[in-house]
Each structure stands twice: as C-alpha cells, then as structure tokens.
C-alpha cells in the first residue's frame, strides 16, 4: 500500500481529527454529516442530494466492493468531501471496474481516512451538523478553521441549480407504455425513472426551472417532484409551481425534497434537523396500513408537524400526515385527502435497498387511475 499524505479535518466548533489523504489531495469545505449505511457507498456518493456535504461513513471499512459502471445514481460524484475510517486494501466484487479511491481521485473528490468516524459521529450527534474543512495540503488547524468559518452554511443554501439537468430528457417505459410522468429534476436519482419504467411509465425529466405549462406541455398523467440538496425554504419557484398543480388537480408525487416542497405548498414550514437522517435503517410508520418500514433516508431538513396533529386543513382540502419516523416523530409523508397528491420524505427508490417502500410507485399508478379532471385525462 502506497504511503499517504497527512490530512486534517476541522469542524467549525474547533474539534480536530487527524488522518491521511483518501482520494484526491487538496482542500474542501462543506457541511459535516454522517451516513449509517453499511453498504451502498457508490449510490451515496453519486446522490445529488449530498451536494455541498462532507459525508462520514459510520461503517468501519469502506471500499470492499470497489466501483462499477452500473450503480451510479447520477452523472458524477456530488459530495463535497468523504471521510472513512479504514479504506479497504482489496477490491472484491465481480462487477468492480476499479477501486473506490481511484474513482474519488479521478473526479477530484478530497477525502480523509484513518479517522475515528465513531467519535466524529458521536460528536455530530451531540453538537449537530456543522461546517467542516478537510485538507491534505496543510495540517495547520487554526488556518483551516478560519476558512471553515468563512465558508457558507447549509441553512439558506439554494443548491438545486447546481444539480438539475440543463435540458429535458426522456426515460422510456419497459414494455407497453401505460402512462407518462413529468419529473421536476431537483437532484433526481436514476433509479426513480427506472422504478417508474417497470410500471409502464415513460418519464420526461425537466429542469428545476420548468414552469407549469412546460411540465404539462406533453399532457402527462402526473408530475413527480424529486429529491435534491439544499434548504427547501429557498425553493420558491417550485413551491408555487406545485400550488398551481394542486389547483389544476394534476396528480403529484414527491420524494424527499419533493415532500418538503409539497408540504410548503400546503402551508407547512420546514426546519433544519440537528443532524439529519442519513442511512438505510430508519423505521417509518405508514399510517395507511399500520406497517413499519425500514427505509433509506437522506435529509437534513424536515417539515414542521401541524399543530392540529395527524390531520390538518389547507386551501386544497384536508391533508394527513401519513408517515412518521419512529425514532423521533419527524414528519415522513403527506397524503392529500381532497386532492390527488402525496409525498414521502424517505427514498422508496433506494437502489442499494431496503426496498420495503417500493409499493409507493404502485400508489402513483393507482392515483393516476382514480384521478378525474386532471388535464392529461380530460
């Protein structure tokens, strides 16, 4: 194993972790967060929702299965930086094309290894997610801290424009086409149109700046609001678009950032979680069925629960808080009872699993089938 350059990680509260360079040698800044998944690191790294974040993996060894050409969730790696404890010395998987560190280096992702990620995670759980810097250029902690404190915060950040598609594109249904969906790309993952395609749905993905008329120009049967990075309070355009879709009674399904946009369109506020939900082992209660699902999460913001409890009134009729996280009672989903719209905060499209919530795509098909009066079905 080749020798590595010394590296340093400095949190905005002054906590310092020393280790070795992993990936590209350089300097990077972002919000420090942790992910509890024991697998699926390739999907995590290529998830646009992680834009602007330095991700620490709590699993002690990362990189065992290398990197392949099939599991990317987007066109590139989006994390601002990467923190692991023990990078695997050997890549062992029949689909692997190269090592994890090779991919990080080729894409210019600055990381650090040989760090006690358990201690880092415990610190973030106590103190909360915060700004962080990683440097393998210099190990001067005070100098790096000054740069961290000068870096932008996640609260108030609008990152959608950095990750959205520049032009619309289409993902065809598998087999006979039954329906069409217009997807607003706020940071969409590739597995979403794949999941829709398996149900006979052709998806046209539009830039985040798309207007209502642009989204409905091809007469879609529904509109999908994708996951994405940043503070949902900055998504004023998308929130107003969603309100207009609700007025026109167009079926709407939102995931993650899309859940927050639907919630804000319905009049709820959002707030920043202390350290967020990120991993593949989060228990969520589906109030429709009474079942508990083990789900994949990646969100640092959440919808504020309505004061009235499970049900609340809006301009568009009654709405149910349909899903809640059993760890902390965070709102994890909404269902409009008088309008054709629903959303979840977690990820039913999680390619690396678990797949407990895959049925939510079937609910979209059911919603389309039972919706009357939407423009596409007129």
C-alpha positions in Angstrom: 0.0 0.0 0.0 1.4 3.3 -1.0 2.2 6.0 1.6 -0.4 8.7 2.0 -0.1 12.4 2.7 -1.1 13.5 6.1 -4.6 15.1 6.3 -6.6 17.1 8.8 -10.4 17.5 9.4 -11.5 20.6 11.3 -15.1 21.2 12.5 -16.4 24.8 12.9 -16.5 24.3 16.7 -12.8 23.7 16.6 -12.8 19.9 17.0 -9.8 18.5 15.1 -9.3 15.0 13.6 -6.1 14.0 12.0 -5.7 11.2 9.5 -4.4 10.5 5.9 -5.4 11.7 2.5 -8.0 9.5 0.8 -8.9 10.2 -2.8 -7.7 13.5 -4.3 -5.1 15.6 -2.4 -6.4 19.1 -1.8 -8.7 21.1 0.3 -12.5 21.1 0.6 -15.4 22.5 2.7 -19.0 21.7 3.3 -21.5 20.6 5.9 -20.3 17.6 8.0 -22.9 14.8 8.1 -22.8 11.1 8.7 -24.3 8.1 6.9 -25.1 4.9 8.8 -25.4 2.6 5.8 -23.2 -0.4 5.8 -23.4 -0.8 2.1 -24.4 1.3 -0.9 -21.5 3.8 -0.8 -21.4 4.2 -4.6 -25.1 5.2 -4.6 -24.5 7.6 -1.7 -21.6 9.3 -3.4 -23.5 9.8 -6.6 -26.7 11.0 -5.0 -27.1 14.7 -5.9 -28.8 15.3 -2.5 -25.4 15.2 -0.9 -24.2 18.3 -2.9 -22.3 20.6 -0.5 -21.9 18.0 2.2 -18.8 16.2 3.6 -20.0 12.7 4.3 -18.6 10.5 7.1 -19.4 6.8 6.9 -20.1 5.1 10.2 -19.3 1.7 8.9 -15.7 1.0 9.8 -14.5 -0.3 6.4 -15.4 1.2 3.1 -14.5 0.3 -0.4 -14.6 -3.5 -0.3 -16.7 -3.9 -3.5 -14.8 -1.2 -5.5 -16.6 0.8 -8.1 -18.6 -0.4 -11.1 -20.2 1.3 -14.1 -23.8 0.3 -13.3 -24.7 1.7 -9.8 -24.1 5.4 -10.2 -27.3 7.3 -9.3 -26.3 10.3 -11.5 -23.6 11.5 -13.9 -20.9 12.2 -11.2 -20.0 12.2 -7.5 -21.6 15.1 -5.7 -20.3 15.0 -2.1 -18.0 17.9 -1.1 -15.7 15.5 0.7 -15.5 12.0 2.1 -14.5 10.6 5.5 -13.8 6.9 6.2 -12.1 5.0 8.9 -10.5 2.0 7.2 -10.3 2.1 3.4 -10.4 -1.5 2.1 -7.0 -2.5 0.7 -8.6 -5.0 -1.7 -11.5 -4.7 -4.1 -13.5 -7.9 -4.3 -16.6 -7.9 -6.5 -17.2 -9.4 -9.9 -18.7 -6.2 -11.2 -16.0 -3.9 -10.0 -14.1 -2.0 -12.7 -11.7 0.0 -10.4 -11.2 0.9 -6.8 -13.2 3.4 -4.8 -10.1 5.6 -4.2 -9.3 5.5 -7.9 -12.8 6.9 -8.7 -12.5 9.6 -6.0 -9.2 10.7 -7.3 -10.3 10.8 -10.9 -13.3 13.0 -10.0 -11.2 15.3 -7.7 -13.0 14.4 -4.5 -10.9 15.3 -1.4 -11.2 12.8 1.4 -9.6 11.7 4.6 -9.1 8.2 6.1 -7.8 6.7 9.3 -10.2 8.9 11.2 -12.2 7.7 14.2 -15.6 8.1 12.4 -17.4 6.7 15.5 -16.0 9.6 17.6 -16.8 12.0 14.8 -20.4 10.7 14.6 -20.9 10.9 18.3 -19.7 14.5 18.3 -22.1 15.5 15.5 -25.0 13.8 17.3 -24.3 15.9 20.3 -23.3 19.2 18.7 -25.3 18.9 15.5 -24.3 19.0 11.8 -21.9 21.9 11.2 -19.4 23.3 8.7 -16.2 21.4 8.2 -12.9 21.5 6.2 -10.6 18.8 5.0 -7.1 19.5 3.9 -4.2 17.3 2.7 -2.3 20.4 1.6 -1.6 21.7 5.0 -2.2 20.4 8.6 -2.4 23.9 10.2 -5.6 23.5 12.2 -6.0 27.2 13.0 -5.7 28.3 9.4 -8.2 25.7 8.2 -10.6 26.6 10.9 -10.6 30.2 9.7 -11.5 29.0 6.2 -14.3 26.8 7.6 -15.8 29.8 9.5 -15.7 31.8 6.3 -17.5 29.1 4.2 -21.3 29.2 3.5 -23.8 27.4 5.7 -26.4 24.9 4.6 -29.3 26.8 6.0 -30.5 29.2 3.4 -28.5 27.4 0.6 -30.1 27.0 -2.8 -28.2 24.1 -4.5 -30.9 22.9 -6.9 -29.5 24.9 -9.8 -26.1 23.1 -9.4 -27.5 19.6 -9.8 -30.5 19.9 -12.1 -30.5 18.9 -15.8 -29.8 21.6 -18.3 -32.3 20.2 -20.9 -35.3 17.8 -20.7 -34.8 14.1 -21.4 -37.0 11.1 -21.6 -36.7 7.6 -20.0 -39.0 5.1 -21.8 -41.3 2.7 -20.2 -40.4 -1.0 -20.2 -42.9 -2.8 -22.4 -46.1 -1.1 -23.5 -46.5 2.4 -22.3 -49.4 2.9 -19.9 -48.8 6.4 -18.5 -46.5 9.3 -18.8 -45.0 11.4 -15.9 -43.2 14.8 -16.0 -40.5 14.8 -13.4 -39.0 18.0 -11.9 -35.3 17.4 -11.5 -34.2 18.9 -8.2 -31.5 16.3 -7.9 -33.2 13.2 -9.3 -31.6 9.8 -9.0 -31.5 7.4 -11.9 -33.4 4.7 -10.0 -36.6 6.8 -9.9 -37.4 6.7 -13.7 -36.2 3.0 -13.7 -38.8 2.2 -11.0 -41.5 4.1 -13.0 -40.5 2.4 -16.2 -41.0 -1.0 -14.6 -44.7 0.0 -14.2 -45.2 1.0 -17.8 -44.5 4.7 -17.2 -42.4 6.9 -19.6 -40.8 9.8 -17.6 -39.7 13.1 -19.1 -37.3 14.8 -16.8 -37.4 18.6 -16.8 -35.0 21.3 -15.3 -35.9 22.6 -11.9 -36.8 26.0 -13.5 -39.6 24.4 -15.6 -43.0 26.2 -15.5 -46.4 24.6 -15.0 -47.1 25.0 -18.7 -43.8 23.4 -19.7 -44.4 20.5 -17.3 -47.9 19.9 -18.7 -47.0 20.6 -22.4 -46.9 16.9 -23.3 -50.1 16.1 -21.4 -48.5 13.9 -18.6 -50.7 11.8 -16.3 -48.8 13.0 -13.2 -45.9 15.2 -12.0 -43.1 13.9 -9.9 -41.1 16.1 -7.5 -37.6 14.6 -7.0 -35.1 14.6 -4.1 -32.4 17.2 -4.0 -30.0 19.2 -1.9 -30.2 22.5 0.0 -32.8 24.4 2.1 -36.4 23.9 0.9 -37.2 27.4 2.1 -35.3 28.7 -1.0 -37.4 26.7 -3.5 -40.0 29.4 -4.0 -40.4 28.8 -7.7 -41.0 25.0 -7.3 -43.4 25.7 -4.4 -45.5 28.0 -6.5 -45.5 25.5 -9.4 -46.7 22.8 -7.0 -49.5 25.0 -5.7 -50.7 25.6 -9.3 -50.5 21.8 -10.0 -52.8 21.3 -6.9 -55.2 24.0 -8.2 -55.4 22.2 -11.5 -55.8 18.8 -9.8 -52.8 17.3 -11.5 -51.7 14.1 -9.7 -48.4 14.9 -7.8 -45.9 12.5 -6.1 -42.9 13.9 -4.2 -39.9 12.3 -2.6 -37.5 13.9 0.0 -37.0 17.5 -1.2 -40.2 17.0 -3.2 -42.0 16.1 0.1 -40.8 19.4 1.6 -41.9 21.3 -1.4 -45.4 19.8 -1.3 -45.6 20.4 2.4 -44.6 24.1 2.0 -47.1 24.4 -0.9 -49.8 23.1 1.6 -48.8 25.7 4.2 -46.4 23.9 6.4 -43.0 25.3 7.5 -39.7 23.5 7.3 -36.8 23.5 9.8 -33.3 22.2 10.0 -32.8 18.9 11.9 -30.0 18.8 14.4 -28.0 16.2 12.5 -30.5 14.8 10.0 -31.4 11.3 8.9 -28.9 9.6 6.6 -28.7 5.8 6.2 -30.7 2.7 5.2 -32.1 1.6 8.5 -34.7 4.2 9.5 -38.1 2.9 10.9 -41.1 4.7 9.5 -44.8 4.0 10.3 -47.2 4.1 7.4 -50.4 5.2 8.9 -52.4 3.9 5.9 -51.5 0.3 6.7 -50.1 0.4 10.3 -47.0 -1.3 9.0 -43.4 -0.2 9.9 -41.0 0.0 7.0 -37.2 0.0 7.2 -36.3 2.9 4.9 -33.4 4.8 3.3 -33.1 8.4 4.3 -31.0 11.5 3.3 -32.4 14.7 4.6 -31.1 17.5 6.9 -34.4 19.5 6.8 -37.9 18.4 7.7 -41.5 19.5 7.6 -42.8 21.1 10.8 -45.6 18.9 12.2 -49.0 20.7 12.1 -50.3 21.8 15.4 -53.6 20.0 14.8 -51.9 16.6 14.8 -52.3 13.9 12.2 -54.9 15.8 10.1 -54.9 19.5 9.0 -56.9 21.8 6.8 -55.4 23.6 3.7 -56.5 25.7 0.8 -56.7 22.4 -1.1 -58.7 20.5 1.4 -57.7 18.1 4.2 -54.3 16.6 4.5 -53.0 13.7 6.5 -49.5 13.3 8.0 -49.4 9.8 6.6 -45.9 8.7 7.6 -43.8 9.4 10.7 -40.3 8.4 11.8 -40.4 6.1 14.9 -37.0 7.3 16.1 -38.0 11.0 16.6 -41.6 11.5 15.3 -40.4 13.6 12.3 -43.0 14.0 9.5 -42.1 11.5 6.8 -45.0 11.7 4.5 -48.2 13.6 3.5 -51.4 12.5 1.7 -53.9 15.0 0.4 -57.4 13.6 1.1 -59.2 16.1 -1.2 -56.6 16.5 -3.9 -54.5 14.0 -6.0 -51.2 14.4 -4.2 -48.9 12.6 -1.8 -45.3 12.5 -0.8 -42.7 10.8 1.4 -39.5 12.1 3.0 -37.6 8.9 2.6 -36.4 7.0 -0.5 -38.6 4.3 -2.0 -36.3 4.3 -5.0 -33.2 3.4 -2.9 -31.2 1.2 -5.3 -29.0 -0.2 -2.6 -32.0 -1.1 -0.5 -34.0 -1.6 1.6 -37.0 -2.0 -0.8 -39.8 -2.0 1.8 -41.3 1.2 0.4 -41.2 0.3 -3.3 -45.0 0.0 -3.3 -45.2 3.8 -3.2 -44.7 3.7 -7.0 -47.7 1.5 -7.3 -49.6 4.1 -5.4 -48.8 6.6 -8.1 -50.3 4.3 -10.7 -53.4 3.9 -8.5 -53.6 7.7 -8.1 -53.5 8.2 -11.8 -56.1 5.6 -12.4 -58.5 7.1 -9.9 -58.0 10.8 -10.6 -60.6 12.5 -12.7 -60.4 16.0 -14.1 -56.6 16.3 -14.5 -55.7 17.9 -17.8 -54.0 14.9 -19.2 -57.0 12.7 -18.5 -59.6 15.1 -19.8 
